[in-house]
């Protein structure tokens, strides 16, 4: 409907096509203008995208997941070859498998002989593992430094202060390569703090199971008892067999006169054995 020019105040019908043109033309013009703005914005962003890509073309990804034993081994070999000053390594659990040590030995000796400092943290229980001790004797003879703690939280390795490898998950043959400076710095500080509390391993000296080591192990076991952990959980955490943990439990139970696990936890907590 449009105003009748000959009869003011009246409307006359017009074809729908004429009405649609009048109603839609402003909308279409607005759409055309928006498309022009869109093309201009895309052109501007494309220019910045090219600049950003060029600037970051040589940057390395901060985190990279590695899957498969061969892939991880190749990445570790590259880390060894690129190492300039120091390798820090933490190994939880007890003694390491013989085939793993046989694979590591030439690589570690090569590093040491070209002047790379190598520091490794194990758990106290490796002091009773002949295979691991044989490896330790060989690498310490070339200058490696080995220390032990009652507990080592997780496995990781840091090359210098710019590259690290940590487990991606609890699944085997899955690792995370870390190249983010803040994360690598955190791992270095965590290692150095643990290192300051650890006990040196010197295979040429006896006994390897010193009073400090024995005390650390007993404290870790007793604290776990107070926390309500099972023998299996304690064994996994400190790298000891369940039989050895059970034997420790038996001796402490006899010493304190305990008749149950719950009573043992209470007696340990109130006996002063964990004081100091």
C-alpha positions as CSV (number, residue, x, y, z in Angstrom):
1,X,0.0,0.0,0.0
2,X,1.2,3.5,-0.9
3,X,-0.3,7.0,-0.4
4,X,-2.7,8.1,-3.1
5,X,-1.3,11.3,-4.6
6,X,-4.7,12.4,-5.9
7,X,-6.6,11.6,-2.7
8,X,-4.7,12.6,0.4
9,X,-5.2,10.4,3.3
10,X,-6.0,7.4,1.2
11,X,-3.9,4.3,0.3
12,X,-3.8,2.4,-2.9
13,X,-2.5,-1.1,-3.5
14,X,0.6,-1.8,-5.5
15,X,2.2,-5.0,-6.9
16,X,4.1,-7.0,-4.2
17,X,7.3,-6.8,-6.3
18,X,7.2,-3.0,-6.0
19,X,6.7,-3.2,-2.3
20,X,9.5,-5.7,-1.8
21,X,11.9,-3.6,-3.7
22,X,11.1,-0.6,-1.5
23,X,11.3,-2.7,1.7
24,X,14.4,-4.8,0.9
25,X,16.6,-2.4,-1.0
26,X,18.0,-0.8,2.2
27,X,18.7,-4.2,3.7
28,X,20.5,-5.4,0.6
29,X,22.6,-2.2,0.6
30,X,23.5,-2.8,4.2
31,X,24.5,-6.4,3.4
32,X,26.7,-5.3,0.5
33,X,28.4,-2.8,2.8
34,X,29.0,-5.5,5.4
35,X,30.5,-7.7,2.8
36,X,32.9,-4.9,1.8
37,X,33.9,-4.5,5.5
38,X,34.3,-8.3,5.8
39,X,36.6,-8.4,2.8
40,X,38.7,-5.5,4.1
41,X,39.0,-7.1,7.5
42,X,40.1,-10.5,6.0
43,X,42.7,-8.8,3.9
44,X,44.1,-7.0,7.0
45,X,44.2,-10.2,9.1
46,X,45.8,-12.1,6.3
47,X,48.6,-9.7,6.2
48,X,49.1,-10.1,10.0
49,X,48.8,-13.9,9.7
50,X,51.7,-14.0,7.2
51,X,53.8,-11.8,9.4
52,X,53.1,-13.9,12.5
53,X,53.9,-17.1,10.6
54,X,57.2,-15.7,9.4
55,X,58.2,-14.5,12.9
56,X,57.4,-17.9,14.5
57,X,58.5,-20.1,11.7
58,X,61.6,-21.4,13.6
59,X,60.0,-21.8,17.0
60,X,59.7,-25.2,18.6
61,X,56.5,-26.5,20.1
62,X,56.5,-26.2,23.9
63,X,55.0,-29.7,24.5
64,X,55.1,-32.7,22.2
65,X,53.6,-36.1,22.9
66,X,55.8,-39.0,21.9
67,X,54.4,-42.5,21.4
68,X,56.3,-45.8,20.9
69,X,59.6,-47.0,22.3
70,X,61.5,-46.3,19.2
71,X,60.3,-42.7,18.9
72,X,61.1,-42.0,22.5
73,X,64.5,-43.6,22.3
74,X,65.3,-41.5,19.2
75,X,64.2,-38.3,20.9
76,X,66.3,-39.1,24.0
77,X,69.3,-39.8,21.8
78,X,68.9,-36.4,20.2
79,X,68.7,-34.8,23.6
80,X,71.9,-36.6,24.6
81,X,73.7,-35.4,21.5
82,X,72.5,-31.8,22.0
83,X,73.4,-31.7,25.7
84,X,76.1,-29.1,26.5
85,X,76.6,-29.1,30.2
86,X,74.4,-31.3,32.5
87,X,71.9,-34.1,32.6
88,X,69.6,-34.5,35.6
89,X,67.6,-37.8,35.9
90,X,65.1,-39.1,38.4
91,X,64.2,-42.8,38.5
92,X,61.5,-44.1,40.9
93,X,61.1,-47.7,41.9
94,X,63.8,-50.2,42.8
95,X,66.5,-51.7,40.7
96,X,66.3,-51.0,37.0
97,X,66.0,-53.8,34.4
98,X,69.3,-55.2,33.1
99,X,68.4,-54.5,29.4
100,X,67.6,-50.9,30.1
101,X,70.9,-50.4,31.9
102,X,72.8,-52.1,29.1
103,X,71.2,-49.7,26.6
104,X,71.9,-46.6,28.8
105,X,75.5,-47.4,29.7
106,X,77.3,-46.5,26.4
107,X,75.2,-43.4,26.1
108,X,75.9,-42.3,29.6
109,X,79.6,-43.1,29.4
110,X,79.9,-41.2,26.2
111,X,78.3,-38.1,27.8
112,X,80.6,-38.3,30.8
113,X,83.7,-38.6,28.7
114,X,82.9,-35.5,26.8
115,X,82.6,-33.5,30.0
116,X,78.9,-33.6,30.6
117,X,77.9,-33.6,34.3
118,X,75.4,-36.4,35.1
119,X,73.4,-36.5,38.3
120,X,70.9,-39.2,39.0
121,X,68.3,-39.8,41.8
122,X,67.2,-43.3,42.7
123,X,65.3,-44.6,45.6
124,X,67.2,-46.2,48.5
125,X,66.1,-49.7,47.5
126,X,68.5,-49.7,44.6
127,X,71.3,-50.1,47.1
128,X,70.3,-53.8,47.4
129,X,70.1,-54.4,43.6
130,X,73.3,-55.9,42.2
131,X,72.6,-55.1,38.6
132,X,71.9,-51.4,39.2
133,X,74.9,-51.2,41.6
134,X,77.1,-52.6,38.9
135,X,75.9,-49.9,36.5
136,X,76.4,-47.3,39.2
137,X,79.9,-48.4,39.8
138,X,80.8,-48.0,36.1
139,X,79.3,-44.6,35.7
140,X,80.6,-43.2,39.0
141,X,84.1,-44.3,38.0
142,X,83.8,-41.9,35.0
143,X,82.5,-39.0,37.2
144,X,78.7,-39.5,37.4
145,X,77.0,-38.5,40.7
146,X,74.3,-40.8,42.2
147,X,72.2,-40.2,45.2
148,X,69.2,-41.9,46.7
149,X,66.0,-40.9,48.6
150,X,63.3,-42.9,50.3
151,X,60.8,-41.7,47.7
152,X,61.2,-40.4,44.1
153,X,57.9,-39.0,42.9
154,X,58.1,-39.7,39.2
155,X,60.5,-40.4,36.3
156,X,62.0,-37.5,34.4
157,X,65.1,-36.4,32.6
158,X,66.4,-32.8,32.0
159,X,69.1,-31.9,29.5
160,X,70.8,-28.6,30.5
161,X,68.0,-26.3,31.4
162,X,66.0,-26.2,28.1
163,X,64.7,-29.7,27.4
164,X,63.0,-32.3,29.5
165,X,61.1,-35.6,29.1
166,X,58.4,-36.7,31.5
167,X,55.8,-39.5,31.4
168,X,52.7,-38.6,29.4
169,X,50.6,-41.0,31.4
170,X,51.0,-44.3,33.4
171,X,50.8,-46.2,30.1
172,X,54.2,-47.6,28.9
173,X,56.1,-46.1,25.9
174,X,54.3,-42.7,26.2
175,X,56.3,-39.6,27.0
176,X,56.0,-35.8,26.8
177,X,58.9,-33.7,25.5
178,X,58.9,-30.4,27.3
179,X,60.6,-27.3,25.9
180,X,58.6,-24.6,27.7
181,X,61.2,-22.6,29.7
182,X,59.0,-22.3,32.8
183,X,58.1,-26.0,33.0
184,X,61.8,-27.0,32.5
185,X,62.9,-24.5,35.1
186,X,60.3,-26.0,37.5
187,X,61.7,-29.5,37.0
188,X,65.2,-28.3,37.5
189,X,64.3,-26.7,40.8
190,X,62.4,-29.8,41.9
191,X,65.4,-32.0,41.1
192,X,67.9,-29.7,42.8
193,X,65.8,-29.5,46.0
194,X,65.4,-33.3,46.1
195,X,69.2,-33.7,45.4
196,X,70.0,-31.6,48.4
197,X,68.2,-34.0,50.7
198,X,69.5,-37.2,49.0
199,X,72.3,-39.5,50.2
200,X,75.3,-40.1,48.0
201,X,75.9,-43.6,46.6
202,X,79.6,-44.7,46.7
203,X,79.9,-48.3,45.6
204,X,83.5,-48.5,46.6
205,X,82.5,-47.8,50.2
206,X,80.6,-50.1,52.6
207,X,78.1,-50.4,53.9
208,X,75.7,-49.0,51.3
209,X,72.7,-49.3,53.6
210,X,73.8,-46.6,56.0
211,X,71.9,-45.6,59.2
212,X,70.6,-42.5,57.4
213,X,69.3,-44.7,54.5
214,X,67.7,-47.2,56.9
215,X,66.1,-44.4,58.9
216,X,64.7,-42.8,55.7
217,X,63.1,-46.1,54.6
218,X,61.7,-46.8,58.0
219,X,60.2,-43.3,58.2
220,X,58.6,-43.6,54.8
221,X,57.1,-46.9,55.6
222,X,55.8,-45.9,59.0
223,X,54.3,-42.7,57.6
224,X,52.5,-44.7,55.0
225,X,51.1,-47.0,57.7
226,X,49.8,-44.0,59.6
227,X,48.2,-42.7,56.4
228,X,46.4,-46.1,56.0
229,X,48.2,-47.3,52.9
230,X,48.3,-51.0,52.1
231,X,51.5,-53.1,51.8
232,X,51.1,-53.1,48.0
233,X,50.8,-49.4,47.8
234,X,53.8,-48.9,50.0
235,X,55.9,-51.3,48.0
236,X,55.1,-49.5,44.7
237,X,55.9,-46.1,46.2
238,X,59.3,-46.9,47.7
239,X,60.4,-49.5,45.2
240,X,60.4,-52.4,47.7
241,X,58.9,-55.9,47.5
242,X,55.7,-56.5,49.3
243,X,57.5,-59.2,51.3
244,X,60.1,-56.7,52.5
245,X,57.4,-54.2,53.5
246,X,55.5,-57.0,55.4
247,X,58.7,-57.9,57.2
248,X,59.1,-54.2,58.3
249,X,55.5,-54.2,59.5
250,X,56.1,-57.4,61.5
251,X,59.2,-56.0,63.3
252,X,57.5,-52.7,64.1
253,X,54.4,-54.5,65.3
254,X,56.4,-56.7,67.7
255,X,58.3,-53.6,68.9
256,X,55.1,-51.7,69.7
257,X,53.0,-54.7,70.8
258,X,50.4,-54.2,68.0
259,X,47.8,-56.8,67.3
260,X,46.2,-55.2,64.2
261,X,47.0,-52.8,61.3
262,X,44.7,-50.1,62.7
263,X,46.3,-50.4,66.1
264,X,49.8,-50.3,64.5
265,X,48.9,-47.0,62.7
266,X,47.7,-45.5,66.0
267,X,50.7,-46.7,68.0
268,X,53.2,-45.4,65.3
269,X,51.5,-42.0,65.3
270,X,51.6,-41.7,69.1
271,X,54.9,-43.3,69.8
272,X,57.2,-40.5,68.7
273,X,58.9,-42.7,66.0
274,X,58.0,-40.1,63.4
275,X,59.1,-37.1,65.4
276,X,62.2,-35.0,64.5
